[in-house]
Amino acid sequence: MNATTFSLSGQIVDLCHSRIFPGTVTVSGEKILEITPSDTDETRLIMPGFVDSHIHIESTMVPPTEFARMAVCHGTVAAVSDPHEIANVMGVEGIDYMVRNGKRGHFKFFFGAPSCVPATPFETSGAKLDAATIQALMERDDIYFLAEMMNYPGVLADDPEVLSKLEAARRKGKPIDGHAPMVTGKDIEKYIAAGVTTDHECYALEDALEKLRLGMKILIREGSAAKNFDALIPLMAQYPEKLMFCSDDKHPNDLMKGHINLLVKRALQKGYKLMDVLRAASLNAVRHYGLNVGLLQPGDDADFIVVDSINDFNVLQTYIRGRLMAESGRCCIQYRKETACNRFCAQPITAADLRVPDEGKPIKVIACMEGSLITNTIVATPKVVEGNLVSDTTRDILKVVVLNRYRPSKPAVGFINHFGLKRGALATSVAHDSHNIVAVGCSDEDIARAINMLVLTQGGMVACSETEFALLPLPVAGLMSLEEGGRVAEDYERADRLAHDFGCTLSSPFMTLSFMSLLVIPELKLSDRGLFDVTRFQFTSLA
């Protein structure tokens, strides 16, 4: 069979040579045969497709094949993905699931080896990836980089296990991704000297500038919970060759609305140069990670998009390996239901399991913040009912619970501020990074009810009260659904709306809740084993 050949004319955006010219792209099979200047009066732009330089596909709550169907509608052709969510649940078996699933479509996935599974030794995960396992993963051709080294204290302390993982990546010449929130001075110098090349955890311009000057590349993140675009986009004026755009975590309803294309639009609206912005959206990631993604050059894979104009920047078509993947915002690839895998052994609990006896002392309370993964610590006098510390909706100090999902265990209990719930409870088995069940609610009964619904479904997220509920089952490792992306987005939004109906004041309640057990981002968090002081990197008492 002869390869399909076709041509498209428009304004050719040649990122490699920083120029735009009227021309015609000729595609033969999966490759760009030639690009020739022409006198076309077409005003549409033909340019390289977008690359998400750091995303956890699991955060979209769909498997890679369905993520691809959603992302191509926005001009994304490739994703650099860290599968550490499913790896924390299922280990190498989970990584293999993602790689295998991702190969079923034309979309270009580039998976890394999760460097920190579990993220810390202070929580229970479903698997452990030790140095020997990482070394084996680094030998594989389908593993492209060492994913975010969250254990920066281990790097700074010259932990032999951590150093062995870094050496495995360096030996194979594979990039090492970083994760260094609020790490500065001599510490960040040592961290970068260990071979870490990127960071997506910069919250302030000064933090990013220090890392840039030390040779690091900065990933400008705009996810569903952590949003750093506005703080970091001024870097584009001076460091366009050292920036990349990424999502990190992206919920399905947000992915339905847009992806990297939205960051490109926003940057252009702020007046930054088209070529600089597009570098951050595609070229820089392709070159940094050595991705097999076409850059609209003769001989490249035909991975490109057609956009209506610089001003409107609507993606008209997306091509990957010469195949039309999306047109006018609709995916051209048919939905196909995938298979599930899981590890879930939690048992139902009762309200009595959540009792916290009053000791007559003030307690430490997690203070979460809108649009940030960082929390603060406040000290407050708890509300006491019949000798039990309970949620106080009047002062917005609610009980938060983490339940081990890998074996029957006693739940860990803490308190949290700024959630705003006035009734009901929320619970999710998407709980970074070990993905135990995390819940918050207005009464012990509400919290137990929400947790038990997830025990019954073997994972998911739910908003519920005594009289109403909205549930999104996640049968793939308790992280992803098997339904079509649009359906998952609708079910997620239904739960999100109910959370807000219950009084939650956060823009993304479930995403924020999912990070309250992440022990590598300051300041105060809760694992299945207890309250954790991230600054001191040790457990702390409630009172």
VEXZAMI-213078 format. One record per residue (C-alpha): residue in three letters; y, x, z. Coordinates in steps of 0.1 Angstrom, whole numbers, padded with zeros to 4 digits, always signed. Layout:
// VEXZAMI-213078
ALAYXZ...
***
This chain:
// VEXZAMI-213078
MET+0000+0000+0000ASN+0034+0013-0009ALA+0060+0018+0018THR+0087-0009+0020THR+0120+0004+0006PHE+0153-0013+0012SER+0190-0004+0013LEU+0220-0015+0035SER+0256-0008+0028GLY+0285-0006+0052GLN+0306+0019+0072ILE+0282+0046+0082VAL+0287+0059+0117ASP+0275+0095+0117LEU+0274+0106+0153CYS+0259+0140+0146HIS+0290+0150+0125SER+0316+0127+0142ARG+0326+0108+0111ILE+0327+0073+0096PHE+0324+0068+0059PRO+0315+0039+0035GLY+0280+0044+0023THR+0245+0031+0017VAL+0214+0037+0039THR+0181+0037+0021VAL+0150+0032+0042SER+0115+0040+0030GLY+0087+0029+0053GLU+0096+0041+0088LYS+0121+0068+0077ILE+0156+0071+0064LEU+0152+0083+0028GLU+0188+0090+0021ILE+0224+0082+0030THR+0249+0082+0002PRO+0286+0077+0001SER+0297+0046-0019ASP+0326+0024-0027THR+0313-0005-0007ASP+0338-0030+0006GLU+0314-0039+0035THR+0332-0037+0068ARG+0302-0039+0090LEU+0291-0007+0109ILE+0257+0009+0106MET+0251+0032+0135PRO+0223+0047+0157GLY+0207+0022+0181PHE+0213+0023+0218VAL+0193+0041+0244ASP+0191+0031+0281SER+0190+0066+0297HIS+0175+0054+0330ILE+0158+0021+0338HIS+0130+0008+0358ILE+0115-0017+0334GLU+0098-0035+0364SER+0133-0046+0376THR+0135-0069+0346MET+0104-0087+0360VAL+0087-0086+0326PRO+0062-0060+0311PRO+0075-0035+0286THR+0065-0056+0256GLU+0086-0085+0267PHE+0115-0062+0279ALA+0115-0049+0243ARG+0118-0084+0228MET+0149-0090+0251ALA+0166-0056+0247VAL+0164-0053+0209CYS+0186-0084+0206HIS+0214-0063+0220GLY+0209-0032+0198THR+0187-0012+0222VAL+0160+0008+0204ALA+0147+0030+0232ALA+0145+0033+0270VAL+0140+0063+0293SER+0120+0047+0320ASP+0108+0057+0355PRO+0077+0036+0363HIS+0079+0044+0400GLU+0080+0007+0410ILE+0045+0000+0398ALA+0034+0035+0407ASN+0042+0028+0444VAL+0020-0002+0441MET-0009+0011+0419GLY-0005+0048+0414VAL-0015+0064+0381GLU-0033+0031+0372GLY+0001+0014+0372ILE+0017+0041+0351ASP-0011+0038+0326TYR-0005+0001+0324MET+0032+0006+0315VAL+0024+0033+0289ARG-0004+0013+0273ASN+0017-0019+0273GLY+0047-0001+0259LYS+0027+0012+0229ARG+0019-0023+0217GLY+0052-0028+0200HIS+0076-0008+0178PHE+0101-0003+0206LYS+0104+0033+0219PHE+0096+0038+0255PHE+0097+0072+0271PHE+0081+0072+0305GLY+0084+0098+0332ALA+0062+0109+0361PRO+0075+0093+0394SER+0083+0123+0417CYS+0085+0104+0450VAL+0056+0080+0456PRO+0060+0070+0482ALA+0097+0076+0484THR+0094+0088+0520PRO+0065+0092+0545PHE+0081+0065+0567GLU+0068+0035+0549THR+0035+0021+0536SER+0030+0022+0498GLY+0000+0013+0477ALA-0005+0048+0463LYS+0005+0084+0467LEU+0013+0108+0438ASP+0009+0143+0452ALA+0018+0176+0436ALA-0016+0179+0419THR-0012+0144+0404ILE+0023+0152+0391GLN+0010+0184+0376ALA-0017+0165+0357LEU+0009+0139+0345MET+0032+0167+0333GLU+0004+0179+0310ARG+0004+0145+0292ASP+0022+0141+0259ASP+0031+0105+0268ILE+0050+0116+0300TYR+0084+0130+0290PHE+0102+0140+0322LEU+0100+0142+0360ALA+0116+0111+0372GLU+0143+0109+0398MET+0138+0134+0427MET+0148+0111+0455ASN+0135+0134+0482TYR+0166+0156+0481PRO+0161+0166+0518GLY+0127+0180+0507VAL+0144+0201+0480LEU+0170+0214+0504ALA+0143+0222+0530ASP+0122+0240+0504ASP+0093+0217+0510PRO+0063+0232+0493GLU+0050+0199+0479VAL+0084+0190+0464LEU+0089+0225+0449SER+0055+0223+0433LYS+0064+0191+0416LEU+0096+0206+0403GLU+0078+0237+0391ALA+0053+0215+0372ALA+0081+0200+0352ARG+0099+0233+0346ARG+0067+0250+0334LYS+0063+0223+0307GLY+0099+0224+0298LYS+0104+0188+0307PRO+0138+0175+0322ILE+0141+0167+0359ASP+0160+0136+0368GLY+0181+0135+0400HIS+0190+0111+0428ALA+0216+0126+0451PRO+0239+0100+0466MET+0267+0115+0487VAL+0251+0150+0485THR+0279+0176+0482GLY+0289+0212+0487LYS+0262+0238+0492ASP+0236+0211+0493ILE+0243+0198+0458GLU+0245+0234+0445LYS+0210+0241+0458TYR+0197+0208+0445ILE+0210+0215+0410ALA+0197+0251+0412ALA+0162+0237+0417GLY+0163+0224+0381VAL+0176+0189+0386THR+0196+0179+0355THR+0210+0144+0360ASP+0223+0120+0386HIS+0228+0082+0383GLU+0238+0077+0420CYS+0275+0086+0418TYR+0297+0060+0434ALA+0330+0078+0432LEU+0348+0099+0406GLU+0351+0129+0429ASP+0314+0130+0435ALA+0306+0129+0398LEU+0332+0156+0390GLU+0317+0180+0415LYS+0283+0175+0399LEU+0296+0178+0363ARG+0313+0211+0372LEU+0280+0224+0384GLY+0263+0216+0351MET+0248+0183+0359LYS+0249+0153+0335ILE+0261+0120+0348LEU+0245+0087+0340ILE+0271+0059+0343ARG+0251+0030+0358GLU+0258-0006+0355GLY+0229-0026+0369SER+0224-0060+0385ALA+0232-0047+0420ALA+0247-0012+0417LYS+0278-0012+0394ASN+0295+0021+0389PHE+0310+0017+0354ASP+0346+0011+0365ALA+0346+0040+0390LEU+0331+0065+0365ILE+0343+0056+0330PRO+0375+0077+0334LEU+0351+0107+0330MET+0348+0097+0293ALA+0382+0112+0285GLN+0371+0147+0295TYR+0333+0149+0295PRO+0319+0127+0267GLU+0292+0152+0259LYS+0278+0151+0295LEU+0276+0113+0300MET+0250+0087+0294PHE+0249+0049+0300CYS+0221+0034+0320SER+0210+0002+0338ASP+0187+0016+0365ASP+0178-0020+0377LYS+0185-0050+0355HIS+0174-0085+0364PRO+0161-0108+0336ASN+0191-0132+0335ASP+0215-0102+0331LEU+0193-0087+0303MET+0195-0120+0285LYS+0233-0117+0284GLY+0235-0081+0272HIS+0225-0045+0278ILE+0240-0011+0268ASN+0261-0029+0242LEU+0282-0045+0269LEU+0291-0010+0283VAL+0301+0001+0248LYS+0323-0029+0244ARG+0340-0024+0278ALA+0346+0013+0272LEU+0361+0006+0238GLN+0383-0021+0253LYS+0396+0005+0277GLY+0407+0026+0248TYR+0381+0053+0248LYS+0372+0069+0214LEU+0344+0053+0195MET+0325+0085+0189ASP+0327+0095+0226VAL+0314+0061+0237LEU+0286+0061+0212ARG+0275+0095+0223ALA+0270+0082+0258ALA+0251+0052+0244SER+0226+0071+0223LEU+0231+0107+0211ASN+0234+0124+0245ALA+0201+0108+0258VAL+0182+0116+0227ARG+0192+0153+0229HIS+0189+0157+0266TYR+0154+0142+0268GLY+0143+0154+0234LEU+0135+0118+0223ASN+0119+0110+0190VAL+0146+0085+0182GLY+0165+0085+0149LEU+0202+0093+0148LEU+0209+0079+0113GLN+0202+0112+0095PRO+0180+0116+0064GLY+0144+0121+0074ASP+0149+0105+0108ASP+0130+0075+0120ALA+0149+0044+0108ASP+0162+0034+0143PHE+0196+0019+0138ILE+0218-0012+0143VAL+0243-0031+0122VAL+0275-0042+0141ASP+0301-0066+0127SER+0332-0046+0137ILE+0347-0022+0162ASN+0368-0049+0177ASP+0341-0076+0183PHE+0311-0053+0184ASN+0285-0080+0179VAL+0251-0067+0171LEU+0239-0083+0138GLN+0206-0065+0133THR+0184-0040+0151TYR+0159-0018+0132ILE+0132+0004+0147ARG+0111+0026+0125GLY+0124+0006+0095ARG+0113-0027+0109LEU+0138-0055+0115MET+0134-0062+0153ALA+0163-0086+0159GLU+0188-0105+0139SER+0218-0125+0150GLY+0208-0123+0187ARG+0172-0135+0181CYS+0141-0113+0183CYS+0119-0112+0152ILE+0088-0102+0172GLN+0065-0130+0184TYR+0059-0133+0222ARG+0024-0123+0233LYS+0011-0130+0268GLU-0001-0098+0285THR-0027-0092+0312ALA-0021-0087+0349CYS-0029-0061+0375ASN-0021-0062+0412ARG-0027-0048+0447PHE-0019-0073+0474CYS-0036-0077+0508ALA-0010-0092+0531GLN-0020-0121+0553PRO+0000-0152+0563ILE+0022-0149+0594THR+0037-0174+0619ALA+0071-0178+0633ALA+0058-0164+0666ASP+0050-0131+0648LEU+0088-0126+0643ARG+0098-0129+0679VAL+0120-0101+0692PRO+0123-0102+0731ASP+0159-0099+0744GLU+0165-0066+0762GLY+0201-0075+0772LYS+0216-0048+0749PRO+0237-0048+0718ILE+0217-0042+0686LYS+0222-0022+0654VAL+0228-0044+0624ILE+0225-0034+0587ALA+0258-0042+0570CYS+0251-0046+0532MET+0279-0044+0507GLU+0286-0063+0474GLY+0277-0043+0443SER+0263-0013+0462LEU+0230+0000+0475ILE+0247+0018+0503THR+0248+0000+0537ASN+0267+0006+0569THR+0257+0002+0605ILE+0275-0021+0629VAL+0267-0028+0666ALA+0267-0064+0678THR+0257-0086+0706PRO+0227-0107+0694LYS+0222-0144+0697VAL+0194-0152+0722VAL+0174-0184+0723GLU+0147-0188+0750GLY+0145-0150+0754ASN+0141-0144+0716LEU+0167-0127+0694VAL+0174-0151+0665SER+0196-0154+0634ASP+0232-0162+0641THR+0246-0180+0610THR+0280-0184+0627ARG+0286-0147+0628ASP+0264-0140+0597ILE+0240-0118+0616LEU+0206-0128+0602LYS+0170-0117+0609VAL+0156-0095+0582VAL+0118-0088+0580VAL+0096-0064+0561LEU+0058-0071+0559ASN+0032-0046+0548ARG+0016-0061+0517TYR-0012-0035+0514ARG-0030-0043+0546PRO-0027-0069+0574SER+0000-0056+0598LYS+0026-0068+0622PRO+0060-0074+0605ALA+0090-0052+0612VAL+0121-0070+0622GLY+0158-0061+0621PHE+0191-0078+0616ILE+0216-0079+0587ASN+0252-0088+0581HIS+0270-0101+0550PHE+0242-0122+0535GLY+0260-0154+0543LEU+0230-0178+0544LYS+0237-0210+0563ARG+0202-0224+0559GLY+0168-0215+0545ALA+0154-0181+0537LEU+0148-0157+0508ALA+0118-0134+0503THR+0107-0110+0476SER+0078-0086+0469VAL+0102-0065+0448ALA+0112-0043+0477HIS+0122-0008+0468ASP+0104+0015+0467SER+0071+0006+0483HIS+0073-0031+0474ASN+0062-0046+0506ILE+0076-0081+0513VAL+0112-0083+0525ALA+0128-0115+0537VAL+0160-0127+0553GLY+0166-0161+0568CYS+0183-0185+0592SER+0153-0191+0615ASP+0120-0176+0622GLU+0103-0207+0608ASP+0122-0204+0575ILE+0114-0167+0572ALA+0077-0172+0579ARG+0076-0201+0553ALA+0091-0179+0526ILE+0068-0149+0533ASN+0037-0171+0533MET+0046-0186+0499LEU+0046-0150+0485VAL+0013-0143+0502LEU-0002-0173+0485THR+0011-0163+0451GLN+0002-0126+0456GLY+0038-0116+0449GLY+0071-0130+0436MET+0105-0141+0449VAL+0114-0174+0465ALA+0143-0192+0481CYS+0131-0220+0504SER+0139-0243+0532GLU+0120-0270+0550THR+0127-0294+0522GLU+0132-0274+0489PHE+0122-0242+0472ALA+0125-0222+0440LEU+0097-0198+0433LEU+0092-0171+0406PRO+0056-0158+0407LEU+0052-0121+0398PRO+0014-0116+0393VAL+0018-0081+0377ALA+0018-0058+0407GLY+0040-0083+0425LEU+0068-0070+0403MET+0065-0087+0369SER+0058-0121+0353LEU+0036-0128+0324GLU+0059-0155+0310GLU+0083-0152+0282GLY+0116-0135+0291GLY+0137-0166+0287ARG+0115-0185+0310VAL+0115-0157+0336ALA+0153-0156+0334GLU+0155-0194+0340ASP+0131-0193+0370TYR+0150-0163+0384GLU+0184-0181+0380ARG+0169-0212+0397ALA+0160-0192+0427ASP+0194-0174+0426ARG+0213-0207+0425LEU+0193-0220+0454ALA+0201-0189+0474HIS+0238-0195+0467ASP+0234-0232+0476PHE+0220-0219+0510GLY+0253-0201+0514CYS+0246-0166+0503THR+0279-0149+0494LEU+0264-0119+0474SER+0266-0120+0436SER+0229-0109+0433PRO+0211-0119+0465PHE+0176-0109+0455MET+0185-0076+0440THR+0205-0067+0471LEU+0177-0078+0494SER+0152-0057+0474PHE+0171-0026+0483MET+0173-0032+0521SER+0140-0013+0525LEU+0150+0017+0504LEU+0150+0045+0528VAL+0166+0072+0506ILE+0200+0055+0503PRO+0223+0055+0534GLU+0229+0043+0559LEU+0207+0019+0578LYS+0175+0003+0563LEU+0143-0014+0573SER+0108-0003+0563ASP+0075-0020+0572ARG+0073+0004+0601GLY+0107-0002+0616LEU+0145+0004+0615PHE+0154+0036+0597ASP+0185+0058+0600VAL+0189+0074+0566THR+0216+0097+0576ARG+0194+0113+0602PHE+0163+0106+0582GLN+0144+0092+0611PHE+0134+0059+0628THR+0159+0044+0652SER+0157+0017+0678LEU+0171-0018+0673ALA+0190-0017+0706
***
